[in-house]
């Protein structure tokens, strides 16, 4: 995706979804019909790829350029999703329109305690194939950011393309939704080609030991152990960063001398309203900060700061802060 723009570019390859959001006092049991709050329904632009692109554009503050590659359907949702990203300053020339398919939709239930449950109907997102990924050129991105809401074969192709010399593009993988190690291997996704691996606690457990390990990471100590194992045993190149919600973030990473360090950055104490885009904000903030030349630990701290601002507002993209709100220079 060539551009004469001299700013460093972060390329997001991922999903664009229309979010259908309901606020509810609790999640209904099987067979139960429950009335949501009267204020409780709204729609909004979302999708992990699009959310991360918005976070990069806003937190990049004109210093870092953002582009996205993805697919939408030939419907009103698709037009709104593309248009929303354009207004944020994201380059959407890589977003295709798949005729005869609906755009991706995410049904989001948000409880009074701020926790959310998300069911994604991929729609056109699953029409994104390796042929849509831009070839390397003289203006290859500084970093490529990937998630699992598009076909895994496409993710595999992108990782191989951007991690292979002579390119110096950094590869960041946010493995959401999580898949087990056997599935990753079946799609030839090798974490030794990934520079930064950023799961939440559930995704880290599944990525490490399969779906039976979902929910197994409940403490900072256990998260640090898993992060270090993913870094050293699975070969992630620079850092494994596990987001733990209210417990903050843990990381295992290599310092300049090749030594493995582990860190825990506590979450900021704030009034949590909606956690929908917290992880995407963290990922975008980390990506921007690292590309700007900050180290792993400082980039994590900035990610924690930005996501703490996000959870204090309702919605996905609308809750992501601007760089100026955080006072970042």
DOKOLLO-945053 format. One record per residue (C-alpha): residue in one letter; chain; x, y, z. Coordinates in steps of 0.02 Angstrom, whole numbers, padded with zeros to 5 digits. Example, Ala and Ser with C-alpha at 12.3 -4.5 7.8 and 13.67 -1.06 7.14 Angstrom:
REM residues 2
@rest = a&kette = A&u = 00615&v = -00225&w = 00390;
@rest = s&kette = A&u = 00684&v = -00053&w = 00357;
This chain:
REM residues 329
@rest = x&kette = A&u = 00000&v = 00000&w = 00000;
@rest = x&kette = A&u = 00115&v = 00134&w = -00066;
@rest = x&kette = A&u = 00104&v = 00314&w = -00003;
@rest = x&kette = A&u = 00215&v = 00467&w = -00026;
@rest = x&kette = A&u = 00175&v = 00512&w = 00155;
@rest = x&kette = A&u = 00338&v = 00516&w = 00255;
@rest = x&kette = A&u = 00255&v = 00473&w = 00421;
@rest = x&kette = A&u = 00275&v = 00295&w = 00486;
@rest = x&kette = A&u = 00126&v = 00188&w = 00436;
@rest = x&kette = A&u = 00038&v = 00057&w = 00541;
@rest = x&kette = A&u = -00063&v = -00060&w = 00431;
@rest = x&kette = A&u = -00212&v = -00147&w = 00511;
@rest = x&kette = A&u = -00275&v = -00306&w = 00428;
@rest = x&kette = A&u = -00439&v = -00354&w = 00506;
@rest = x&kette = A&u = -00625&v = -00345&w = 00531;
@rest = x&kette = A&u = -00754&v = -00208&w = 00512;
@rest = x&kette = A&u = -00919&v = -00242&w = 00601;
@rest = x&kette = A&u = -01077&v = -00150&w = 00642;
@rest = x&kette = A&u = -01104&v = -00164&w = 00829;
@rest = x&kette = A&u = -01281&v = -00197&w = 00892;
@rest = x&kette = A&u = -01271&v = -00157&w = 01077;
@rest = x&kette = A&u = -01393&v = -00192&w = 01218;
@rest = x&kette = A&u = -01368&v = -00143&w = 01400;
@rest = x&kette = A&u = -01442&v = -00266&w = 01523;
@rest = x&kette = A&u = -01443&v = -00290&w = 01712;
@rest = x&kette = A&u = -01381&v = -00468&w = 01685;
@rest = x&kette = A&u = -01365&v = -00603&w = 01553;
@rest = x&kette = A&u = -01525&v = -00705&w = 01531;
@rest = x&kette = A&u = -01521&v = -00890&w = 01569;
@rest = x&kette = A&u = -01559&v = -01020&w = 01436;
@rest = x&kette = A&u = -01741&v = -01007&w = 01380;
@rest = x&kette = A&u = -01765&v = -00844&w = 01477;
@rest = x&kette = A&u = -01827&v = -00681&w = 01401;
@rest = x&kette = A&u = -01760&v = -00528&w = 01491;
@rest = x&kette = A&u = -01799&v = -00345&w = 01463;
@rest = x&kette = A&u = -01645&v = -00239&w = 01432;
@rest = x&kette = A&u = -01632&v = -00066&w = 01504;
@rest = x&kette = A&u = -01745&v = 00062&w = 01421;
@rest = x&kette = A&u = -01592&v = 00163&w = 01369;
@rest = x&kette = A&u = -01511&v = 00003&w = 01320;
@rest = x&kette = A&u = -01496&v = -00014&w = 01130;
@rest = x&kette = A&u = -01385&v = 00074&w = 01005;
@rest = x&kette = A&u = -01284&v = 00038&w = 00850;
@rest = x&kette = A&u = -01105&v = 00088&w = 00818;
@rest = x&kette = A&u = -00957&v = 00058&w = 00705;
@rest = x&kette = A&u = -00845&v = -00081&w = 00769;
@rest = x&kette = A&u = -00746&v = -00237&w = 00729;
@rest = x&kette = A&u = -00578&v = -00268&w = 00808;
@rest = x&kette = A&u = -00483&v = -00215&w = 00653;
@rest = x&kette = A&u = -00581&v = -00053&w = 00634;
@rest = x&kette = A&u = -00574&v = -00015&w = 00820;
@rest = x&kette = A&u = -00386&v = -00036&w = 00822;
@rest = x&kette = A&u = -00370&v = 00073&w = 00667;
@rest = x&kette = A&u = -00471&v = 00211&w = 00752;
@rest = x&kette = A&u = -00363&v = 00196&w = 00908;
@rest = x&kette = A&u = -00205&v = 00210&w = 00804;
@rest = x&kette = A&u = -00272&v = 00360&w = 00707;
@rest = x&kette = A&u = -00331&v = 00454&w = 00862;
@rest = x&kette = A&u = -00183&v = 00412&w = 00973;
@rest = x&kette = A&u = -00061&v = 00436&w = 00830;
@rest = x&kette = A&u = -00117&v = 00617&w = 00827;
@rest = x&kette = A&u = -00055&v = 00646&w = 00650;
@rest = x&kette = A&u = 00119&v = 00583&w = 00693;
@rest = x&kette = A&u = 00082&v = 00404&w = 00639;
@rest = x&kette = A&u = -00018&v = 00362&w = 00484;
@rest = x&kette = A&u = -00146&v = 00220&w = 00486;
@rest = x&kette = A&u = -00214&v = 00114&w = 00343;
@rest = x&kette = A&u = -00331&v = -00035&w = 00348;
@rest = x&kette = A&u = -00362&v = -00187&w = 00238;
@rest = x&kette = A&u = -00529&v = -00274&w = 00257;
@rest = x&kette = A&u = -00697&v = -00314&w = 00178;
@rest = x&kette = A&u = -00875&v = -00250&w = 00198;
@rest = x&kette = A&u = -01038&v = -00300&w = 00116;
@rest = x&kette = A&u = -01135&v = -00204&w = -00015;
@rest = x&kette = A&u = -01258&v = -00136&w = 00114;
@rest = x&kette = A&u = -01290&v = 00019&w = 00217;
@rest = x&kette = A&u = -01183&v = -00047&w = 00359;
@rest = x&kette = A&u = -01034&v = -00062&w = 00241;
@rest = x&kette = A&u = -01051&v = 00117&w = 00182;
@rest = x&kette = A&u = -01061&v = 00179&w = 00361;
@rest = x&kette = A&u = -00910&v = 00077&w = 00416;
@rest = x&kette = A&u = -00799&v = 00141&w = 00276;
@rest = x&kette = A&u = -00861&v = 00318&w = 00297;
@rest = x&kette = A&u = -00829&v = 00318&w = 00483;
@rest = x&kette = A&u = -00649&v = 00265&w = 00461;
@rest = x&kette = A&u = -00620&v = 00397&w = 00327;
@rest = x&kette = A&u = -00680&v = 00531&w = 00447;
@rest = x&kette = A&u = -00551&v = 00471&w = 00572;
@rest = x&kette = A&u = -00413&v = 00495&w = 00444;
@rest = x&kette = A&u = -00386&v = 00309&w = 00411;
@rest = x&kette = A&u = -00336&v = 00259&w = 00234;
@rest = x&kette = A&u = -00478&v = 00144&w = 00177;
@rest = x&kette = A&u = -00416&v = 00114&w = 00000;
@rest = x&kette = A&u = -00383&v = -00066&w = 00054;
@rest = x&kette = A&u = -00563&v = -00097&w = 00110;
@rest = x&kette = A&u = -00656&v = -00196&w = -00024;
@rest = x&kette = A&u = -00842&v = -00218&w = -00050;
@rest = x&kette = A&u = -00907&v = -00396&w = -00071;
@rest = x&kette = A&u = -01064&v = -00400&w = -00178;
@rest = x&kette = A&u = -01206&v = -00508&w = -00117;
@rest = x&kette = A&u = -01143&v = -00520&w = 00062;
@rest = x&kette = A&u = -01189&v = -00428&w = 00220;
@rest = x&kette = A&u = -01062&v = -00331&w = 00319;
@rest = x&kette = A&u = -01001&v = -00408&w = 00481;
@rest = x&kette = A&u = -01113&v = -00384&w = 00633;
@rest = x&kette = A&u = -01070&v = -00400&w = 00818;
@rest = x&kette = A&u = -01209&v = -00424&w = 00945;
@rest = x&kette = A&u = -01147&v = -00355&w = 01111;
@rest = x&kette = A&u = -01228&v = -00378&w = 01281;
@rest = x&kette = A&u = -01163&v = -00263&w = 01418;
@rest = x&kette = A&u = -01205&v = -00298&w = 01600;
@rest = x&kette = A&u = -01222&v = -00167&w = 01736;
@rest = x&kette = A&u = -01050&v = -00215&w = 01803;
@rest = x&kette = A&u = -00971&v = -00164&w = 01638;
@rest = x&kette = A&u = -00932&v = -00340&w = 01578;
@rest = x&kette = A&u = -00976&v = -00380&w = 01398;
@rest = x&kette = A&u = -01015&v = -00534&w = 01295;
@rest = x&kette = A&u = -00995&v = -00525&w = 01107;
@rest = x&kette = A&u = -01063&v = -00637&w = 00968;
@rest = x&kette = A&u = -00992&v = -00599&w = 00795;
@rest = x&kette = A&u = -01073&v = -00639&w = 00628;
@rest = x&kette = A&u = -00923&v = -00618&w = 00511;
@rest = x&kette = A&u = -01015&v = -00584&w = 00348;
@rest = x&kette = A&u = -00900&v = -00506&w = 00219;
@rest = x&kette = A&u = -00751&v = -00511&w = 00338;
@rest = x&kette = A&u = -00728&v = -00693&w = 00291;
@rest = x&kette = A&u = -00712&v = -00645&w = 00108;
@rest = x&kette = A&u = -00542&v = -00567&w = 00145;
@rest = x&kette = A&u = -00415&v = -00679&w = 00057;
@rest = x&kette = A&u = -00225&v = -00677&w = 00040;
@rest = x&kette = A&u = -00247&v = -00594&w = -00131;
@rest = x&kette = A&u = -00312&v = -00438&w = -00044;
@rest = x&kette = A&u = -00152&v = -00414&w = 00058;
@rest = x&kette = A&u = -00041&v = -00281&w = -00020;
@rest = x&kette = A&u = 00128&v = -00338&w = -00083;
@rest = x&kette = A&u = 00286&v = -00267&w = -00007;
@rest = x&kette = A&u = 00354&v = -00110&w = -00086;
@rest = x&kette = A&u = 00474&v = 00030&w = -00047;
@rest = x&kette = A&u = 00352&v = 00106&w = 00078;
@rest = x&kette = A&u = 00310&v = -00050&w = 00176;
@rest = x&kette = A&u = 00228&v = -00014&w = 00345;
@rest = x&kette = A&u = 00325&v = 00007&w = 00505;
@rest = x&kette = A&u = 00205&v = -00115&w = 00587;
@rest = x&kette = A&u = 00062&v = -00229&w = 00535;
@rest = x&kette = A&u = -00076&v = -00264&w = 00662;
@rest = x&kette = A&u = -00180&v = -00423&w = 00646;
@rest = x&kette = A&u = -00324&v = -00511&w = 00737;
@rest = x&kette = A&u = -00424&v = -00672&w = 00713;
@rest = x&kette = A&u = -00589&v = -00600&w = 00651;
@rest = x&kette = A&u = -00540&v = -00633&w = 00470;
@rest = x&kette = A&u = -00490&v = -00801&w = 00392;
@rest = x&kette = A&u = -00338&v = -00880&w = 00474;
@rest = x&kette = A&u = -00261&v = -00922&w = 00305;
@rest = x&kette = A&u = -00260&v = -00736&w = 00267;
@rest = x&kette = A&u = -00179&v = -00699&w = 00435;
@rest = x&kette = A&u = -00049&v = -00834&w = 00401;
@rest = x&kette = A&u = -00007&v = -00760&w = 00231;
@rest = x&kette = A&u = 00011&v = -00585&w = 00303;
@rest = x&kette = A&u = 00125&v = -00643&w = 00444;
@rest = x&kette = A&u = 00239&v = -00735&w = 00323;
@rest = x&kette = A&u = 00241&v = -00589&w = 00201;
@rest = x&kette = A&u = 00284&v = -00454&w = 00326;
@rest = x&kette = A&u = 00402&v = -00556&w = 00436;
@rest = x&kette = A&u = 00515&v = -00615&w = 00295;
@rest = x&kette = A&u = 00678&v = -00521&w = 00259;
@rest = x&kette = A&u = 00722&v = -00399&w = 00189;
@rest = x&kette = A&u = 00567&v = -00312&w = 00261;
@rest = x&kette = A&u = 00588&v = -00236&w = 00434;
@rest = x&kette = A&u = 00400&v = -00225&w = 00466;
@rest = x&kette = A&u = 00351&v = -00270&w = 00644;
@rest = x&kette = A&u = 00211&v = -00397&w = 00661;
@rest = x&kette = A&u = 00084&v = -00379&w = 00803;
@rest = x&kette = A&u = -00045&v = -00516&w = 00827;
@rest = x&kette = A&u = -00196&v = -00494&w = 00941;
@rest = x&kette = A&u = -00267&v = -00672&w = 00943;
@rest = x&kette = A&u = -00451&v = -00631&w = 00963;
@rest = x&kette = A&u = -00555&v = -00734&w = 00955;
@rest = x&kette = A&u = -00432&v = -00861&w = 01023;
@rest = x&kette = A&u = -00388&v = -01023&w = 00935;
@rest = x&kette = A&u = -00292&v = -01171&w = 01005;
@rest = x&kette = A&u = -00112&v = -01215&w = 00959;
@rest = x&kette = A&u = -00165&v = -01358&w = 00845;
@rest = x&kette = A&u = -00276&v = -01243&w = 00743;
@rest = x&kette = A&u = -00138&v = -01114&w = 00728;
@rest = x&kette = A&u = -00020&v = -01250&w = 00667;
@rest = x&kette = A&u = -00148&v = -01316&w = 00541;
@rest = x&kette = A&u = -00152&v = -01142&w = 00462;
@rest = x&kette = A&u = 00039&v = -01129&w = 00469;
@rest = x&kette = A&u = 00035&v = -00983&w = 00591;
@rest = x&kette = A&u = 00205&v = -00984&w = 00678;
@rest = x&kette = A&u = 00224&v = -00870&w = 00828;
@rest = x&kette = A&u = 00411&v = -00863&w = 00795;
@rest = x&kette = A&u = 00366&v = -00745&w = 00651;
@rest = x&kette = A&u = 00270&v = -00629&w = 00769;
@rest = x&kette = A&u = 00356&v = -00485&w = 00859;
@rest = x&kette = A&u = 00217&v = -00441&w = 00981;
@rest = x&kette = A&u = 00083&v = -00563&w = 01041;
@rest = x&kette = A&u = -00056&v = -00475&w = 01139;
@rest = x&kette = A&u = -00195&v = -00588&w = 01206;
@rest = x&kette = A&u = -00311&v = -00559&w = 01353;
@rest = x&kette = A&u = -00311&v = -00686&w = 01495;
@rest = x&kette = A&u = -00436&v = -00803&w = 01410;
@rest = x&kette = A&u = -00348&v = -00795&w = 01242;
@rest = x&kette = A&u = -00179&v = -00824&w = 01324;
@rest = x&kette = A&u = -00241&v = -00984&w = 01407;
@rest = x&kette = A&u = -00316&v = -01051&w = 01246;
@rest = x&kette = A&u = -00164&v = -01002&w = 01142;
@rest = x&kette = A&u = -00052&v = -01091&w = 01266;
@rest = x&kette = A&u = -00148&v = -01252&w = 01304;
@rest = x&kette = A&u = -00310&v = -01259&w = 01205;
@rest = x&kette = A&u = -00491&v = -01221&w = 01243;
@rest = x&kette = A&u = -00491&v = -01326&w = 01401;
@rest = x&kette = A&u = -00374&v = -01193&w = 01473;
@rest = x&kette = A&u = -00499&v = -01052&w = 01449;
@rest = x&kette = A&u = -00520&v = -00966&w = 01616;
@rest = x&kette = A&u = -00365&v = -01047&w = 01688;
@rest = x&kette = A&u = -00269&v = -00884&w = 01708;
@rest = x&kette = A&u = -00337&v = -00798&w = 01863;
@rest = x&kette = A&u = -00181&v = -00723&w = 01944;
@rest = x&kette = A&u = -00041&v = -00607&w = 01893;
@rest = x&kette = A&u = 00086&v = -00743&w = 01936;
@rest = x&kette = A&u = 00004&v = -00870&w = 01821;
@rest = x&kette = A&u = -00010&v = -00741&w = 01681;
@rest = x&kette = A&u = 00175&v = -00703&w = 01696;
@rest = x&kette = A&u = 00217&v = -00888&w = 01686;
@rest = x&kette = A&u = 00113&v = -00912&w = 01529;
@rest = x&kette = A&u = 00179&v = -00753&w = 01449;
@rest = x&kette = A&u = 00359&v = -00808&w = 01477;
@rest = x&kette = A&u = 00323&v = -00982&w = 01407;
@rest = x&kette = A&u = 00241&v = -00910&w = 01251;
@rest = x&kette = A&u = 00391&v = -00795&w = 01228;
@rest = x&kette = A&u = 00529&v = -00923&w = 01255;
@rest = x&kette = A&u = 00450&v = -01090&w = 01206;
@rest = x&kette = A&u = 00342&v = -01030&w = 01062;
@rest = x&kette = A&u = 00473&v = -00909&w = 00999;
@rest = x&kette = A&u = 00383&v = -00741&w = 00996;
@rest = x&kette = A&u = 00517&v = -00620&w = 00940;
@rest = x&kette = A&u = 00503&v = -00471&w = 01058;
@rest = x&kette = A&u = 00360&v = -00476&w = 01186;
@rest = x&kette = A&u = 00207&v = -00569&w = 01248;
@rest = x&kette = A&u = 00086&v = -00449&w = 01332;
@rest = x&kette = A&u = -00067&v = -00517&w = 01424;
@rest = x&kette = A&u = -00207&v = -00396&w = 01467;
@rest = x&kette = A&u = -00297&v = -00442&w = 01629;
@rest = x&kette = A&u = -00439&v = -00316&w = 01639;
@rest = x&kette = A&u = -00448&v = -00248&w = 01816;
@rest = x&kette = A&u = -00283&v = -00331&w = 01863;
@rest = x&kette = A&u = -00189&v = -00232&w = 01732;
@rest = x&kette = A&u = -00061&v = -00302&w = 01610;
@rest = x&kette = A&u = 00083&v = -00424&w = 01624;
@rest = x&kette = A&u = 00224&v = -00443&w = 01498;
@rest = x&kette = A&u = 00371&v = -00553&w = 01461;
@rest = x&kette = A&u = 00495&v = -00473&w = 01341;
@rest = x&kette = A&u = 00675&v = -00467&w = 01287;
@rest = x&kette = A&u = 00782&v = -00319&w = 01335;
@rest = x&kette = A&u = 00922&v = -00250&w = 01228;
@rest = x&kette = A&u = 01043&v = -00380&w = 01299;
@rest = x&kette = A&u = 00928&v = -00524&w = 01253;
@rest = x&kette = A&u = 00877&v = -00557&w = 01433;
@rest = x&kette = A&u = 00697&v = -00604&w = 01472;
@rest = x&kette = A&u = 00609&v = -00481&w = 01587;
@rest = x&kette = A&u = 00435&v = -00494&w = 01662;
@rest = x&kette = A&u = 00332&v = -00345&w = 01718;
@rest = x&kette = A&u = 00162&v = -00311&w = 01794;
@rest = x&kette = A&u = 00080&v = -00143&w = 01760;
@rest = x&kette = A&u = -00075&v = -00121&w = 01871;
@rest = x&kette = A&u = -00237&v = -00055&w = 01799;
@rest = x&kette = A&u = -00286&v = 00122&w = 01839;
@rest = x&kette = A&u = -00429&v = 00137&w = 01963;
@rest = x&kette = A&u = -00575&v = 00213&w = 01868;
@rest = x&kette = A&u = -00764&v = 00200&w = 01858;
@rest = x&kette = A&u = -00792&v = 00061&w = 01730;
@rest = x&kette = A&u = -00943&v = 00089&w = 01619;
@rest = x&kette = A&u = -00909&v = -00018&w = 01465;
@rest = x&kette = A&u = -00757&v = -00127&w = 01426;
@rest = x&kette = A&u = -00802&v = -00159&w = 01243;
@rest = x&kette = A&u = -00655&v = -00072&w = 01158;
@rest = x&kette = A&u = -00530&v = -00076&w = 01302;
@rest = x&kette = A&u = -00420&v = -00210&w = 01226;
@rest = x&kette = A&u = -00423&v = -00130&w = 01054;
@rest = x&kette = A&u = -00376&v = 00038&w = 01129;
@rest = x&kette = A&u = -00231&v = -00043&w = 01222;
@rest = x&kette = A&u = -00169&v = -00127&w = 01062;
@rest = x&kette = A&u = -00181&v = 00034&w = 00962;
@rest = x&kette = A&u = -00094&v = 00136&w = 01097;
@rest = x&kette = A&u = 00045&v = 00008&w = 01114;
@rest = x&kette = A&u = 00071&v = 00002&w = 00926;
@rest = x&kette = A&u = 00080&v = 00191&w = 00908;
@rest = x&kette = A&u = 00196&v = 00212&w = 01057;
@rest = x&kette = A&u = 00317&v = 00076&w = 01001;
@rest = x&kette = A&u = 00324&v = 00140&w = 00821;
@rest = x&kette = A&u = 00361&v = 00314&w = 00890;
@rest = x&kette = A&u = 00518&v = 00241&w = 00970;
@rest = x&kette = A&u = 00463&v = 00206&w = 01148;
@rest = x&kette = A&u = 00513&v = 00042&w = 01229;
@rest = x&kette = A&u = 00403&v = -00105&w = 01273;
@rest = x&kette = A&u = 00370&v = -00054&w = 01454;
@rest = x&kette = A&u = 00332&v = 00129&w = 01416;
@rest = x&kette = A&u = 00219&v = 00077&w = 01272;
@rest = x&kette = A&u = 00124&v = -00040&w = 01390;
@rest = x&kette = A&u = 00101&v = 00099&w = 01517;
@rest = x&kette = A&u = 00030&v = 00211&w = 01382;
@rest = x&kette = A&u = -00087&v = 00072&w = 01329;
@rest = x&kette = A&u = -00150&v = 00053&w = 01508;
@rest = x&kette = A&u = -00177&v = 00241&w = 01519;
@rest = x&kette = A&u = -00274&v = 00250&w = 01356;
@rest = x&kette = A&u = -00383&v = 00098&w = 01392;
@rest = x&kette = A&u = -00426&v = 00167&w = 01565;
@rest = x&kette = A&u = -00500&v = 00318&w = 01478;
@rest = x&kette = A&u = -00597&v = 00207&w = 01357;
@rest = x&kette = A&u = -00687&v = 00103&w = 01490;
@rest = x&kette = A&u = -00763&v = 00259&w = 01568;
@rest = x&kette = A&u = -00875&v = 00287&w = 01416;
@rest = x&kette = A&u = -01008&v = 00186&w = 01326;
@rest = x&kette = A&u = -00979&v = 00117&w = 01152;
@rest = x&kette = A&u = -00834&v = 00052&w = 01050;
@rest = x&kette = A&u = -00752&v = 00177&w = 00933;
@rest = x&kette = A&u = -00840&v = 00325&w = 01013;
@rest = x&kette = A&u = -00756&v = 00288&w = 01180;
@rest = x&kette = A&u = -00577&v = 00287&w = 01113;
@rest = x&kette = A&u = -00484&v = 00443&w = 01171;
@rest = x&kette = A&u = -00392&v = 00570&w = 01065;
@rest = x&kette = A&u = -00205&v = 00593&w = 01093;
@rest = x&kette = A&u = -00237&v = 00770&w = 01156;
@rest = x&kette = A&u = -00354&v = 00704&w = 01294;
@rest = x&kette = A&u = -00208&v = 00608&w = 01368;
@rest = x&kette = A&u = -00084&v = 00750&w = 01354;
@rest = x&kette = A&u = 00036&v = 00648&w = 01249;
@rest = x&kette = A&u = 00169&v = 00752&w = 01165;
